[in-house]
Amino acid sequence: EYSFIGEGTRIWSGDSIKIGKRVLISHNVTIYDTNVHSFSAKNRHQHYLTIINAGQPVELENVLEQSITIENDVWIGSGATVLKGVTIGKCSIISAGAVVLKDVEPFSIVGGNPGRLLGKALP
């Protein structure tokens, strides 16, 4: 309900990504709930061969996936990256260019790489 996803944003889901109400996801944000590739060089090469010969596989073996939850009233600034297993608490703000590796408490302002608490957001 009333959420916005900006131009150039990419959402890559192997498990699940839940986006709440009134969420603003700015332009060029990247959200990954998966590592996309295996930690094994052999498996990464096999994945590449599968893509060029048969297209993107529906399921990937040996690739870590963890769901992402973006709660209500979150604002994610342009160019931010949200990685697997993260919950962004309600009314939080993720600054432009931030890399979110860990859960964000509700009403937090997070920025930097890696993302760290910068302050408190208003309700």
MOPAC internal coordinates of N, CA, C and O (Angstrom, degrees):
PM7 1SCF
backbone

  N    0.0000 0     0.00 0     0.00 0    0    0    0
  C    1.4432 1     0.00 0     0.00 0    1    0    0
  C    1.5194 1   109.88 1     0.00 0    2    1    0
  O    1.2310 1   120.50 1   -59.40 1    3    2    1
  N    1.3100 1   116.65 1   120.60 1    3    2    1
  C    1.4595 1   123.95 1   173.44 1    5    3    2
  C    1.5265 1   113.91 1    57.39 1    6    5    3
  O    1.2310 1   120.10 1  -152.03 1    7    6    5
  N    1.3184 1   117.42 1    27.97 1    7    6    5
  C    1.4606 1   120.61 1   176.00 1    9    7    6
  C    1.5204 1   109.48 1   -93.18 1   10    9    7
  O    1.2310 1   120.80 1   -22.42 1   11   10    9
  N    1.3347 1   116.08 1   157.58 1   11   10    9
  C    1.4594 1   122.68 1  -176.83 1   13   11   10
  C    1.5185 1   108.73 1  -132.41 1   14   13   11
  O    1.2310 1   120.67 1   -43.64 1   15   14   13
  N    1.3288 1   116.32 1   136.36 1   15   14   13
  C    1.4637 1   122.32 1   174.22 1   17   15   14
  C    1.5188 1   106.93 1  -123.41 1   18   17   15
  O    1.2310 1   120.62 1   -62.86 1   19   18   17
  N    1.3370 1   116.41 1   117.14 1   19   18   17
  C    1.4522 1   122.60 1  -173.99 1   21   19   18
  C    1.5182 1   114.24 1   -73.31 1   22   21   19
  O    1.2310 1   121.94 1   -18.36 1   23   22   21
  N    1.3107 1   113.89 1   161.64 1   23   22   21
  C    1.4620 1   122.26 1   179.70 1   25   23   22
  C    1.5295 1   110.44 1   -59.93 1   26   25   23
  O    1.2310 1   121.17 1   -41.00 1   27   26   25
  N    1.3131 1   115.36 1   139.00 1   27   26   25
  C    1.4603 1   121.51 1   177.74 1   29   27   26
  C    1.5181 1   113.98 1    83.10 1   30   29   27
  O    1.2310 1   119.85 1   177.62 1   31   30   29
  N    1.3208 1   117.90 1    -2.38 1   31   30   29
  C    1.4620 1   120.71 1   177.90 1   33   31   30
  C    1.5235 1   108.94 1   -74.13 1   34   33   31
  O    1.2310 1   121.33 1   -39.11 1   35   34   33
  N    1.3358 1   115.06 1   140.89 1   35   34   33
  C    1.4595 1   121.11 1   179.48 1   37   35   34
  C    1.5226 1   108.62 1  -123.30 1   38   37   35
  O    1.2310 1   120.77 1   -50.19 1   39   38   37
  N    1.3168 1   116.14 1   129.81 1   39   38   37
  C    1.4559 1   122.25 1   178.34 1   41   39   38
  C    1.5168 1   106.78 1  -120.01 1   42   41   39
  O    1.2310 1   120.77 1   -65.85 1   43   42   41
  N    1.3413 1   116.13 1   114.15 1   43   42   41
  C    1.4598 1   123.11 1  -175.39 1   45   43   42
  C    1.5241 1   108.03 1  -110.59 1   46   45   43
  O    1.2310 1   120.22 1   -68.73 1   47   46   45
  N    1.3249 1   117.18 1   111.27 1   47   46   45
  C    1.4580 1   119.96 1  -174.74 1   49   47   46
  C    1.5199 1   111.80 1  -121.90 1   50   49   47
  O    1.2310 1   121.21 1   -56.40 1   51   50   49
  N    1.3263 1   115.28 1   123.60 1   51   50   49
  C    1.4554 1   121.80 1   171.21 1   53   51   50
  C    1.5214 1   110.42 1  -107.54 1   54   53   51
  O    1.2310 1   120.19 1   159.44 1   55   54   53
  N    1.3233 1   117.25 1   -20.56 1   55   54   53
  C    1.4607 1   122.80 1  -179.42 1   57   55   54
  C    1.5255 1   109.33 1  -117.77 1   58   57   55
  O    1.2310 1   119.97 1    93.46 1   59   58   57
  N    1.3352 1   117.66 1   -86.54 1   59   58   57
  C    1.4605 1   119.81 1   174.98 1   61   59   58
  C    1.5294 1   109.99 1  -161.87 1   62   61   59
  O    1.2310 1   121.39 1   -34.58 1   63   62   61
  N    1.3161 1   114.94 1   145.42 1   63   62   61
  C    1.4570 1   122.52 1   176.43 1   65   63   62
  C    1.5192 1   106.49 1  -130.79 1   66   65   63
  O    1.2310 1   120.66 1   -61.67 1   67   66   65
  N    1.3294 1   116.34 1   118.33 1   67   66   65
  C    1.4576 1   122.01 1  -179.50 1   69   67   66
  C    1.5260 1   108.63 1  -106.50 1   70   69   67
  O    1.2310 1   121.00 1   -52.47 1   71   70   69
  N    1.3276 1   115.70 1   127.53 1   71   70   69
  C    1.4587 1   122.09 1  -179.50 1   73   71   70
  C    1.5232 1   107.51 1  -117.66 1   74   73   71
  O    1.2310 1   120.81 1   -55.88 1   75   74   73
  N    1.3297 1   116.07 1   124.12 1   75   74   73
  C    1.4535 1   121.70 1  -176.11 1   77   75   74
  C    1.5164 1   114.06 1   -76.55 1   78   77   75
  O    1.2310 1   121.16 1    14.59 1   79   78   77
  N    1.3133 1   115.38 1  -165.41 1   79   78   77
  C    1.4621 1   123.60 1  -179.19 1   81   79   78
  C    1.5311 1   109.98 1   -84.65 1   82   81   79
  O    1.2310 1   121.30 1   -32.31 1   83   82   81
  N    1.3363 1   115.12 1   147.69 1   83   82   81
  C    1.4657 1   122.89 1   174.71 1   85   83   82
  C    1.5333 1   112.40 1    56.91 1   86   85   83
  O    1.2310 1   120.66 1  -145.00 1   87   86   85
  N    1.3133 1   116.33 1    35.00 1   87   86   85
  C    1.4664 1   122.32 1   178.79 1   89   87   86
  C    1.5250 1   108.41 1   -89.49 1   90   89   87
  O    1.2310 1   120.52 1   -46.60 1   91   90   89
  N    1.3172 1   116.60 1   133.40 1   91   90   89
  C    1.4633 1   122.35 1   175.66 1   93   91   90
  C    1.5181 1   108.45 1  -110.55 1   94   93   91
  O    1.2310 1   120.76 1   -67.69 1   95   94   93
  N    1.3327 1   116.16 1   112.31 1   95   94   93
  C    1.4575 1   122.10 1   176.38 1   97   95   94
  C    1.5184 1   105.77 1  -109.78 1   98   97   95
  O    1.2310 1   120.45 1   -67.52 1   99   98   97
  N    1.3156 1   116.75 1   112.48 1   99   98   97
  C    1.4509 1   121.70 1  -173.34 1  101   99   98
  C    1.5319 1   111.55 1   -70.94 1  102  101   99
  O    1.2310 1   121.19 1     7.94 1  103  102  101
  N    1.3138 1   115.32 1  -172.06 1  103  102  101
  C    1.4620 1   122.50 1  -178.58 1  105  103  102
  C    1.5301 1   111.40 1   -73.24 1  106  105  103
  O    1.2310 1   121.38 1   -32.90 1  107  106  105
  N    1.3239 1   114.96 1   147.10 1  107  106  105
  C    1.4673 1   123.10 1   173.10 1  109  107  106
  C    1.5252 1   114.18 1    59.79 1  110  109  107
  O    1.2310 1   120.26 1  -146.31 1  111  110  109
  N    1.3142 1   117.12 1    33.69 1  111  110  109
  C    1.4586 1   122.41 1   173.30 1  113  111  110
  C    1.5291 1   107.53 1   -87.53 1  114  113  111
  O    1.2310 1   120.65 1   -34.30 1  115  114  113
  N    1.3332 1   116.36 1   145.70 1  115  114  113
  C    1.4616 1   120.72 1   176.56 1  117  115  114
  C    1.5251 1   108.23 1  -122.82 1  118  117  115
  O    1.2310 1   121.07 1   -50.84 1  119  118  117
  N    1.3249 1   115.56 1   129.16 1  119  118  117
  C    1.4573 1   121.83 1  -179.78 1  121  119  118
  C    1.5240 1   107.77 1  -125.48 1  122  121  119
  O    1.2310 1   120.61 1   -58.74 1  123  122  121
  N    1.3465 1   116.44 1   121.26 1  123  122  121
  C    1.4627 1   122.68 1  -178.89 1  125  123  122
  C    1.5220 1   109.41 1  -123.27 1  126  125  123
  O    1.2310 1   119.54 1   -56.41 1  127  126  125
  N    1.3383 1   118.49 1   123.59 1  127  126  125
  C    1.4641 1   119.29 1   171.46 1  129  127  126
  C    1.5334 1   110.43 1  -101.00 1  130  129  127
  O    1.2310 1   120.86 1  -163.40 1  131  130  129
  N    1.3089 1   115.96 1    16.60 1  131  130  129
  C    1.4627 1   122.13 1  -176.23 1  133  131  130
  C    1.5322 1   109.81 1  -145.24 1  134  133  131
  O    1.2310 1   120.69 1   -23.69 1  135  134  133
  N    1.3280 1   116.30 1   156.31 1  135  134  133
  C    1.4648 1   119.85 1   173.27 1  137  135  134
  C    1.5273 1   111.67 1   -74.93 1  138  137  135
  O    1.2310 1   119.69 1   167.46 1  139  138  137
  N    1.3012 1   118.20 1   -12.54 1  139  138  137
  C    1.4610 1   126.93 1   178.56 1  141  139  138
  C    1.5313 1   112.44 1    73.92 1  142  141  139
  O    1.2310 1   119.95 1   143.04 1  143  142  141
  N    1.3038 1   117.70 1   -36.96 1  143  142  141
  C    1.4647 1   121.68 1   179.73 1  145  143  142
  C    1.5259 1   110.01 1  -132.34 1  146  145  143
  O    1.2310 1   121.08 1   -20.52 1  147  146  145
  N    1.3021 1   115.54 1   159.48 1  147  146  145
  C    1.4550 1   122.57 1   176.56 1  149  147  146
  C    1.5203 1   110.74 1   -72.82 1  150  149  147
  O    1.2310 1   120.50 1   -24.02 1  151  150  149
  N    1.3276 1   116.65 1   155.98 1  151  150  149
  C    1.4716 1   120.94 1   172.70 1  153  151  150
  C    1.5273 1   110.33 1   -73.51 1  154  153  151
  O    1.2310 1   120.03 1   164.01 1  155  154  153
  N    1.3223 1   117.54 1   -15.99 1  155  154  153
  C    1.4594 1   122.51 1  -178.99 1  157  155  154
  C    1.5289 1   110.98 1   -86.16 1  158  157  155
  O    1.2310 1   120.44 1   -53.45 1  159  158  157
  N    1.3328 1   116.77 1   126.55 1  159  158  157
  C    1.4687 1   121.15 1   178.09 1  161  159  158
  C    1.5288 1   111.06 1   -60.24 1  162  161  159
  O    1.2310 1   120.40 1   139.69 1  163  162  161
  N    1.3266 1   116.84 1   -40.31 1  163  162  161
  C    1.4657 1   121.24 1   179.38 1  165  163  162
  C    1.5371 1   110.24 1   -60.83 1  166  165  163
  O    1.2310 1   120.39 1   133.64 1  167  166  165
  N    1.3390 1   116.86 1   -46.36 1  167  166  165
  C    1.4647 1   120.51 1   179.81 1  169  167  166
  C    1.5258 1   112.02 1   -67.03 1  170  169  167
  O    1.2310 1   120.09 1   142.60 1  171  170  169
  N    1.3502 1   117.43 1   -37.40 1  171  170  169
  C    1.4683 1   119.83 1   177.13 1  173  171  170
  C    1.5145 1   111.10 1   -62.05 1  174  173  171
  O    1.2310 1   120.17 1   137.94 1  175  174  173
  N    1.3312 1   117.28 1   -42.06 1  175  174  173
  C    1.4648 1   121.03 1   179.12 1  177  175  174
  C    1.5247 1   110.51 1   -64.65 1  178  177  175
  O    1.2310 1   120.35 1   137.72 1  179  178  177
  N    1.3350 1   116.93 1   -42.28 1  179  178  177
  C    1.4706 1   120.20 1   178.85 1  181  179  178
  C    1.5253 1   110.19 1   -63.07 1  182  181  179
  O    1.2310 1   120.15 1   140.06 1  183  182  181
  N    1.3136 1   117.32 1   -39.94 1  183  182  181
  C    1.4639 1   122.10 1   177.14 1  185  183  182
  C    1.5343 1   109.55 1   -60.11 1  186  185  183
  O    1.2310 1   120.39 1   134.27 1  187  186  185
  N    1.3217 1   116.86 1   -45.73 1  187  186  185
  C    1.4661 1   121.36 1   178.66 1  189  187  186
  C    1.5330 1   110.67 1   -59.23 1  190  189  187
  O    1.2310 1   120.55 1   133.25 1  191  190  189
  N    1.3308 1   116.55 1   -46.75 1  191  190  189
  C    1.4690 1   120.25 1   179.46 1  193  191  190
  C    1.5313 1   111.37 1   -60.81 1  194  193  191
  O    1.2310 1   120.40 1   140.26 1  195  194  193
  N    1.3210 1   116.83 1   -39.74 1  195  194  193
  C    1.4638 1   120.54 1   177.80 1  197  195  194
  C    1.5248 1   110.57 1   -61.95 1  198  197  195
  O    1.2310 1   120.24 1   135.83 1  199  198  197
  N    1.3320 1   117.14 1   -44.17 1  199  198  197
  C    1.4631 1   120.67 1  -179.42 1  201  199  198
  C    1.5270 1   111.07 1   -61.11 1  202  201  199
  O    1.2310 1   119.76 1   132.02 1  203  202  201
  N    1.3294 1   118.05 1   -47.98 1  203  202  201
  C    1.4684 1   119.01 1  -175.73 1  205  203  202
  C    1.5266 1   112.73 1   -73.56 1  206  205  203
  O    1.2310 1   120.22 1   155.49 1  207  206  205
  N    1.3360 1   117.18 1   -24.51 1  207  206  205
  C    1.4582 1   119.68 1  -178.56 1  209  207  206
  C    1.5270 1   114.53 1   -95.71 1  210  209  207
  O    1.2310 1   120.14 1   149.78 1  211  210  209
  N    1.3388 1   117.35 1   -30.22 1  211  210  209
  C    1.4587 1   119.51 1  -173.84 1  213  211  210
  C    1.5271 1   113.90 1  -135.12 1  214  213  211
  O    1.2310 1   119.97 1   176.93 1  215  214  213
  N    1.3258 1   117.67 1    -3.07 1  215  214  213
  C    1.4631 1   120.78 1  -177.02 1  217  215  214
  C    1.5208 1   111.63 1    94.89 1  218  217  215
  O    1.2310 1   121.56 1    -6.62 1  219  218  217
  N    1.3105 1   114.62 1   173.38 1  219  218  217
  C    1.4662 1   120.87 1  -177.68 1  221  219  218
  C    1.5210 1   110.55 1   -63.29 1  222  221  219
  O    1.2310 1   120.05 1   -55.03 1  223  222  221
  N    1.3464 1   117.51 1   124.97 1  223  222  221
  C    1.4666 1   119.21 1   178.01 1  225  223  222
  C    1.5326 1   110.89 1   -70.26 1  226  225  223
  O    1.2310 1   120.94 1   -29.42 1  227  226  225
  N    1.3285 1   115.81 1   150.58 1  227  226  225
  C    1.4557 1   121.01 1   179.56 1  229  227  226
  C    1.5220 1   110.35 1   -70.25 1  230  229  227
  O    1.2310 1   120.10 1   139.57 1  231  230  229
  N    1.3184 1   117.41 1   -40.43 1  231  230  229
  C    1.4588 1   121.93 1   179.18 1  233  231  230
  C    1.5176 1   109.29 1  -123.91 1  234  233  231
  O    1.2310 1   121.26 1   -36.34 1  235  234  233
  N    1.3360 1   115.19 1   143.66 1  235  234  233
  C    1.4559 1   121.30 1   178.27 1  237  235  234
  C    1.5209 1   109.24 1  -115.09 1  238  237  235
  O    1.2310 1   120.53 1   -49.37 1  239  238  237
  N    1.3142 1   116.58 1   130.63 1  239  238  237
  C    1.4559 1   120.63 1   176.76 1  241  239  238
  C    1.5207 1   109.08 1   -83.37 1  242  241  239
  O    1.2310 1   120.90 1   -31.21 1  243  242  241
  N    1.3188 1   115.88 1   148.79 1  243  242  241
  C    1.4682 1   122.68 1   174.68 1  245  243  242
  C    1.5214 1   113.53 1    62.30 1  246  245  243
  O    1.2310 1   120.27 1  -148.24 1  247  246  245
  N    1.3374 1   117.09 1    31.76 1  247  246  245
  C    1.4626 1   121.45 1   177.70 1  249  247  246
  C    1.5248 1   107.80 1  -121.42 1  250  249  247
  O    1.2310 1   120.83 1   -55.25 1  251  250  249
  N    1.3325 1   116.02 1   124.75 1  251  250  249
  C    1.4598 1   120.49 1  -178.17 1  253  251  250
  C    1.5245 1   111.40 1   -73.39 1  254  253  251
  O    1.2310 1   121.06 1   -44.32 1  255  254  253
  N    1.3304 1   115.59 1   135.68 1  255  254  253
  C    1.4658 1   122.63 1   178.26 1  257  255  254
  C    1.5196 1   108.53 1  -136.15 1  258  257  255
  O    1.2310 1   120.13 1   -39.62 1  259  258  257
  N    1.3462 1   117.36 1   140.38 1  259  258  257
  C    1.4595 1   122.97 1   174.74 1  261  259  258
  C    1.5177 1   107.93 1  -148.29 1  262  261  259
  O    1.2310 1   120.60 1   -44.27 1  263  262  261
  N    1.3140 1   116.47 1   135.73 1  263  262  261
  C    1.4578 1   120.79 1  -175.67 1  265  263  262
  C    1.5234 1   112.35 1   -64.07 1  266  265  263
  O    1.2310 1   121.49 1   -23.07 1  267  266  265
  N    1.3249 1   114.75 1   156.93 1  267  266  265
  C    1.4638 1   123.89 1   176.99 1  269  267  266
  C    1.5184 1   107.49 1  -121.48 1  270  269  267
  O    1.2310 1   120.62 1   -41.56 1  271  270  269
  N    1.3424 1   116.43 1   138.44 1  271  270  269
  C    1.4562 1   121.46 1   173.84 1  273  271  270
  C    1.5259 1   108.50 1  -124.78 1  274  273  271
  O    1.2310 1   121.12 1   -54.31 1  275  274  273
  N    1.3201 1   115.46 1   125.69 1  275  274  273
  C    1.4626 1   122.06 1   174.67 1  277  275  274
  C    1.5255 1   105.34 1  -113.34 1  278  277  275
  O    1.2310 1   120.69 1   -70.63 1  279  278  277
  N    1.3208 1   116.28 1   109.37 1  279  278  277
  C    1.4573 1   120.86 1  -173.66 1  281  279  278
  C    1.5335 1   111.59 1   -76.45 1  282  281  279
  O    1.2310 1   120.58 1    -3.81 1  283  282  281
  N    1.3245 1   116.49 1   176.19 1  283  282  281
  C    1.4652 1   122.84 1  -176.24 1  285  283  282
  C    1.5265 1   113.06 1   -58.75 1  286  285  283
  O    1.2310 1   121.44 1   -32.83 1  287  286  285
  N    1.3477 1   114.84 1   147.17 1  287  286  285
  C    1.4682 1   123.77 1   170.90 1  289  287  286
  C    1.5255 1   114.45 1    64.75 1  290  289  287
  O    1.2310 1   120.01 1  -153.70 1  291  290  289
  N    1.3169 1   117.59 1    26.30 1  291  290  289
  C    1.4652 1   122.42 1   176.53 1  293  291  290
  C    1.5182 1   109.27 1   -85.67 1  294  293  291
  O    1.2310 1   120.61 1   -34.68 1  295  294  293
  N    1.3193 1   116.44 1   145.32 1  295  294  293
  C    1.4651 1   123.34 1   173.93 1  297  295  294
  C    1.5222 1   107.15 1  -122.15 1  298  297  295
  O    1.2310 1   120.58 1   -58.31 1  299  298  297
  N    1.3297 1   116.50 1   121.69 1  299  298  297
  C    1.4662 1   122.44 1   177.90 1  301  299  298
  C    1.5188 1   107.79 1  -111.82 1  302  301  299
  O    1.2310 1   120.42 1   -61.15 1  303  302  301
  N    1.3305 1   116.81 1   118.85 1  303  302  301
  C    1.4597 1   122.75 1  -176.24 1  305  303  302
  C    1.5198 1   113.12 1   -73.64 1  306  305  303
  O    1.2310 1   121.14 1   -17.10 1  307  306  305
  N    1.3241 1   115.42 1   162.90 1  307  306  305
  C    1.4641 1   122.07 1  -175.45 1  309  307  306
  C    1.5276 1   111.99 1   -59.04 1  310  309  307
  O    1.2310 1   121.75 1   -37.73 1  311  310  309
  N    1.3196 1   114.26 1   142.27 1  311  310  309
  C    1.4548 1   121.24 1   176.21 1  313  311  310
  C    1.5154 1   115.02 1    74.36 1  314  313  311
  O    1.2310 1   119.39 1  -175.38 1  315  314  313
  N    1.3280 1   118.77 1     4.62 1  315  314  313
  C    1.4632 1   120.91 1   178.50 1  317  315  314
  C    1.5280 1   110.19 1   -72.96 1  318  317  315
  O    1.2310 1   121.28 1   -22.36 1  319  318  317
  N    1.3371 1   115.16 1   157.64 1  319  318  317
  C    1.4584 1   122.20 1   176.54 1  321  319  318
  C    1.5189 1   108.15 1  -127.23 1  322  321  319
  O    1.2310 1   120.67 1   -49.08 1  323  322  321
  N    1.3405 1   116.33 1   130.92 1  323  322  321
  C    1.4603 1   122.56 1   177.35 1  325  323  322
  C    1.5182 1   106.75 1  -117.13 1  326  325  323
  O    1.2310 1   120.46 1   -55.22 1  327  326  325
  N    1.3484 1   116.74 1   124.78 1  327  326  325
  C    1.4573 1   121.10 1  -175.63 1  329  327  326
  C    1.5219 1   112.36 1  -105.92 1  330  329  327
  O    1.2310 1   121.07 1   -12.48 1  331  330  329
  N    1.3140 1   115.56 1   167.52 1  331  330  329
  C    1.4617 1   124.64 1  -170.28 1  333  331  330
  C    1.5229 1   113.38 1   -52.65 1  334  333  331
  O    1.2310 1   121.82 1   -31.69 1  335  334  333
  N    1.3405 1   114.12 1   148.31 1  335  334  333
  C    1.4485 1   121.44 1   173.10 1  337  335  334
  C    1.5106 1   116.05 1    79.07 1  338  337  335
  O    1.2310 1   119.83 1  -170.91 1  339  338  337
  N    1.3206 1   117.93 1     9.09 1  339  338  337
  C    1.4626 1   121.89 1  -173.43 1  341  339  338
  C    1.5261 1   111.06 1   -97.19 1  342  341  339
  O    1.2310 1   121.15 1   -38.02 1  343  342  341
  N    1.3302 1   115.40 1   141.98 1  343  342  341
  C    1.4591 1   122.31 1   166.56 1  345  343  342
  C    1.5161 1   107.00 1  -115.24 1  346  345  343
  O    1.2310 1   120.76 1   -52.48 1  347  346  345
  N    1.3363 1   116.14 1   127.52 1  347  346  345
  C    1.4621 1   121.51 1   175.60 1  349  347  346
  C    1.5209 1   106.28 1  -104.28 1  350  349  347
  O    1.2310 1   121.13 1   -64.76 1  351  350  349
  N    1.3277 1   115.45 1   115.24 1  351  350  349
  C    1.4540 1   121.98 1  -174.67 1  353  351  350
  C    1.5155 1   113.44 1   -68.12 1  354  353  351
  O    1.2310 1   121.00 1   -22.54 1  355  354  353
  N    1.3359 1   115.70 1   157.46 1  355  354  353
  C    1.4574 1   123.16 1  -175.57 1  357  355  354
  C    1.5292 1   111.89 1   -54.58 1  358  357  355
  O    1.2310 1   121.74 1   -34.98 1  359  358  357
  N    1.3194 1   114.28 1   145.02 1  359  358  357
  C    1.4673 1   124.22 1   175.04 1  361  359  358
  C    1.5305 1   113.63 1    64.37 1  362  361  359
  O    1.2310 1   119.78 1  -164.50 1  363  362  361
  N    1.3267 1   118.02 1    15.50 1  363  362  361
  C    1.4654 1   120.60 1   179.40 1  365  363  362
  C    1.5185 1   111.46 1   -83.05 1  366  365  363
  O    1.2310 1   121.41 1   -20.46 1  367  366  365
  N    1.3272 1   114.91 1   159.54 1  367  366  365
  C    1.4584 1   122.79 1   177.75 1  369  367  366
  C    1.5219 1   107.52 1  -124.15 1  370  369  367
  O    1.2310 1   120.82 1   -52.04 1  371  370  369
  N    1.3316 1   116.03 1   127.96 1  371  370  369
  C    1.4668 1   122.47 1   175.17 1  373  371  370
  C    1.5205 1   105.97 1  -107.82 1  374  373  371
  O    1.2310 1   120.06 1   -59.46 1  375  374  373
  N    1.3338 1   117.49 1   120.54 1  375  374  373
  C    1.4625 1   120.58 1  -174.31 1  377  375  374
  C    1.5274 1   111.70 1   -71.31 1  378  377  375
  O    1.2310 1   121.30 1   -18.96 1  379  378  377
  N    1.3071 1   115.13 1   161.04 1  379  378  377
  C    1.4615 1   121.65 1   177.67 1  381  379  378
  C    1.5207 1   109.80 1   -56.03 1  382  381  379
  O    1.2310 1   120.67 1   -46.13 1  383  382  381
  N    1.3190 1   116.32 1   133.87 1  383  382  381
  C    1.4554 1   122.05 1   176.37 1  385  383  382
  C    1.5119 1   115.49 1    78.07 1  386  385  383
  O    1.2310 1   119.40 1   179.98 1  387  386  385
  N    1.3105 1   118.75 1    -0.02 1  387  386  385
  C    1.4648 1   121.13 1  -179.33 1  389  387  386
  C    1.5228 1   110.94 1   -67.84 1  390  389  387
  O    1.2310 1   120.97 1   -28.45 1  391  390  389
  N    1.3333 1   115.75 1   151.55 1  391  390  389
  C    1.4566 1   122.02 1   174.10 1  393  391  390
  C    1.5249 1   106.99 1  -117.93 1  394  393  391
  O    1.2310 1   120.83 1   -68.56 1  395  394  393
  N    1.3412 1   116.02 1   111.44 1  395  394  393
  C    1.4562 1   121.96 1  -174.89 1  397  395  394
  C    1.5266 1   108.94 1   -95.76 1  398  397  395
  O    1.2310 1   121.19 1   -68.06 1  399  398  397
  N    1.3350 1   115.34 1   111.94 1  399  398  397
  C    1.4592 1   122.58 1  -178.17 1  401  399  398
  C    1.5230 1   112.54 1  -107.84 1  402  401  399
  O    1.2310 1   120.70 1   160.29 1  403  402  401
  N    1.3467 1   116.26 1   -19.71 1  403  402  401
  C    1.4665 1   121.78 1  -174.83 1  405  403  402
  C    1.5176 1   109.58 1  -130.60 1  406  405  403
  O    1.2310 1   121.13 1   -16.87 1  407  406  405
  N    1.3309 1   115.44 1   163.13 1  407  406  405
  C    1.4591 1   120.93 1   177.90 1  409  407  406
  C    1.5265 1   110.93 1   -55.34 1  410  409  407
  O    1.2310 1   121.62 1   -33.37 1  411  410  409
  N    1.3275 1   114.51 1   146.63 1  411  410  409
  C    1.4586 1   122.59 1   178.34 1  413  411  410
  C    1.5290 1   107.29 1  -114.19 1  414  413  411
  O    1.2310 1   120.44 1   -56.91 1  415  414  413
  N    1.3193 1   116.76 1   123.09 1  415  414  413
  C    1.4615 1   121.69 1   178.99 1  417  415  414
  C    1.5305 1   109.93 1   -65.80 1  418  417  415
  O    1.2310 1   119.93 1   -29.17 1  419  418  417
  N    1.3324 1   117.74 1   150.83 1  419  418  417
  C    1.4685 1   120.08 1   176.14 1  421  419  418
  C    1.5359 1   111.41 1   -54.39 1  422  421  419
  O    1.2310 1   120.70 1   -31.61 1  423  422  421
  N    1.3241 1   116.27 1   148.39 1  423  422  421
  C    1.4701 1   124.38 1   176.90 1  425  423  422
  C    1.5352 1   112.85 1    61.98 1  426  425  423
  O    1.2310 1   120.41 1  -147.67 1  427  426  425
  N    1.3313 1   116.81 1    32.33 1  427  426  425
  C    1.4657 1   121.06 1   179.11 1  429  427  426
  C    1.5146 1   110.96 1  -104.47 1  430  429  427
  O    1.2310 1   120.88 1   -27.85 1  431  430  429
  N    1.3231 1   115.91 1   152.15 1  431  430  429
  C    1.4569 1   122.69 1   168.55 1  433  431  430
  C    1.5201 1   105.68 1  -112.95 1  434  433  431
  O    1.2310 1   120.85 1   -58.48 1  435  434  433
  N    1.3396 1   115.98 1   121.52 1  435  434  433
  C    1.4579 1   122.38 1  -175.48 1  437  435  434
  C    1.5153 1   109.13 1  -122.16 1  438  437  435
  O    1.2310 1   120.56 1   -42.02 1  439  438  437
  N    1.3363 1   116.53 1   137.98 1  439  438  437
  C    1.4554 1   120.85 1   176.66 1  441  439  438
  C    1.5157 1   110.79 1  -151.81 1  442  441  439
  O    1.2310 1   121.16 1   -13.34 1  443  442  441
  N    1.3258 1   115.38 1   166.66 1  443  442  441
  C    1.4620 1   121.50 1   176.46 1  445  443  442
  C    1.5108 1   113.69 1    96.20 1  446  445  443
  O    1.2310 1   121.79 1    -1.13 1  447  446  445
  N    1.3346 1   114.19 1   178.87 1  447  446  445
  C    1.4574 1   122.71 1   179.71 1  449  447  446
  C    1.5260 1   108.34 1  -136.49 1  450  449  447
  O    1.2310 1   119.98 1   -73.94 1  451  450  449
  N    1.3296 1   117.65 1   106.06 1  451  450  449
  C    1.4602 1   126.88 1    -0.96 1  453  451  450
  C    1.5235 1   111.10 1   -72.64 1  454  453  451
  O    1.2310 1   121.14 1   -21.37 1  455  454  453
  N    1.3326 1   115.42 1   158.63 1  455  454  453
  C    1.4556 1   120.89 1  -179.07 1  457  455  454
  C    1.5185 1   111.82 1   -60.23 1  458  457  455
  O    1.2310 1   121.15 1   -42.77 1  459  458  457
  N    1.3218 1   115.40 1   137.23 1  459  458  457
  C    1.4647 1   121.00 1   176.98 1  461  459  458
  C    1.5316 1   109.01 1  -138.92 1  462  461  459
  O    1.2310 1   120.81 1   -21.01 1  463  462  461
  N    1.3018 1   116.05 1   158.99 1  463  462  461
  C    1.4492 1   122.41 1  -177.90 1  465  463  462
  C    1.5257 1   109.80 1   -67.11 1  466  465  463
  O    1.2310 1   120.74 1   -54.73 1  467  466  465
  N    1.3463 1   116.20 1   125.27 1  467  466  465
  C    1.4620 1   121.72 1   178.80 1  469  467  466
  C    1.5249 1   111.54 1  -107.83 1  470  469  467
  O    1.2310 1   120.61 1   157.20 1  471  470  469
  N    1.3280 1   116.45 1   -22.80 1  471  470  469
  C    1.4582 1   119.73 1  -177.77 1  473  471  470
  C    1.5049 1   111.02 1   173.04 1  474  473  471
  O    1.2310 1   121.64 1    12.22 1  475  474  473
  N    1.3284 1   114.47 1  -167.78 1  475  474  473
  C    1.4590 1   121.62 1  -179.30 1  477  475  474
  C    1.5262 1   110.24 1  -111.89 1  478  477  475
  O    1.2310 1   120.57 1   -41.87 1  479  478  477
  N    1.3268 1   116.52 1   138.13 1  479  478  477
  C    1.4583 1   123.09 1   177.49 1  481  479  478
  C    1.5217 1   109.56 1   -89.71 1  482  481  479
  O    1.2310 1   120.98 1   -19.68 1  483  482  481
  N    1.3118 1   115.73 1   160.32 1  483  482  481
  C    1.4593 1   122.22 1   179.26 1  485  483  482
  C    1.5168 1   110.48 1   -90.78 1  486  485  483
  O    1.2310 1   120.32 1   -30.40 1  487  486  485
  N    1.3613 1   117.00 1   149.60 1  487  486  485
  C    1.4699 1   119.04 1   176.58 1  489  487  486
  C    1.5158 1   111.87 1   -67.72 1  490  489  487
  O    1.2310 1   120.10 1   180.00 1  491  490  489

